[in-house]
């Protein structure tokens, strides 16, 4: 048991000495080229109108990808390309419980 402690102590000390020696080296402050353009996260707010009666607003929806509607059993009911949606979309769904997913945003809904 004491040999394991000695080995762990020596590894710990070696790690400290390695990190101390790496700080002495001169690293470039800008690791990316100067012409690198930051990609903006393009999102939108989406208004869903379900059966022409209920309106739901989903926030921070990506402008690319798909809007997917799943039944509570996990079956995909419908899928719509988000590039074709301009802020609002009508959905016709029969009675039931559904999960609406777009990008990382998901919401449960009940249609009565």
N, C-alpha and C positions, 0 to 999 in steps of 0.2 A: 504494500500500500504506500509506503514512503517513497518507493521508486517512481510511482505514478505522480506523486506530488512534486518530486524533483523535476520530472519531465515536463509537467504542466507549468511549473514555475519558470523553467528555462525557455519554454515556448512563449510564455507571456513576456519575459524580458527580451527575447529575440524580436517579438512583434513590436515592442516599444522602440527598440533600437532601429528597426527597419522604418517605422513611421517617422522617427526623428531624422533619419538620413534622407528620406524622400522629401522632407520639407526644405532641405538645403538646395535641392535642384531647382533650376529656373524653368518654370513652365510658362507657356504663352498664356496671356490673360484672355485672349479671344480664341476659343477653340473652334469657332465656326467662321467660315469666310465672311467678308464684309458684305457680299452681295446676297446673303441669305435673307429671304423674306419670310416673316412670320405668317403662318397660315392662320387666318381668323376662323373661329368656330361659327359657322353660319347656321343660325337657328331661326325658328319662326314660332308664332303662336297659331295654333290650329283650332278652329271652331268646328265641332262636329254637330250636325243636326240629325238626331235619331228619330226616324219615323215622323218627321215634320212637326214634332211636338217638343222634344227635349233638346236643349243645347248644352254642350259640354266644351270647355276650353282646355286644351292641352298646351302647356308652355314648354319652351326650349326644345321643340321638335326639330330634328335636323332637316335640311332642305333636300337631302338625298336619302335614298333607301326606300323602305316600304312602310306603309301603315297596315298593320295586320290585325285582324279581329279573330279571336279564338273563342270557342265555346268553353264552358266550364269543364268539359271533359278533355280539353286540350286539342280538339279538332279545329283546323283552320277554316273559318267561315268565309272570309274574303281577304283580299290583299290588294292594295292600291299603291301605285308608284307615287312617292311624295313630290316628284318633279312636276307632276300634272296638277297638283293641288295649289291653289292660290289663296290660302288663308282660311277657307271654309270648304266643307265637304258634307253632302247629305248621305246618310246611311239608312238603309231599309233593313231592319232586323226583326225576326219574329220574337215572341215572348221568350225570355230566358235570361241567364246570367252570362256575361261575356267579359273577356279581357281584351282591352285595346292596347296595342303596343306599337310604338314608333321610336326607333332608336333605343335609347336607354330609358325612355319614359313609358310606363305602363299604368293602366287604370282599369279597375273593375267597374262594370256598369250592370244595372238590372233594368231590363226592358219589360214593362208591364202592359 
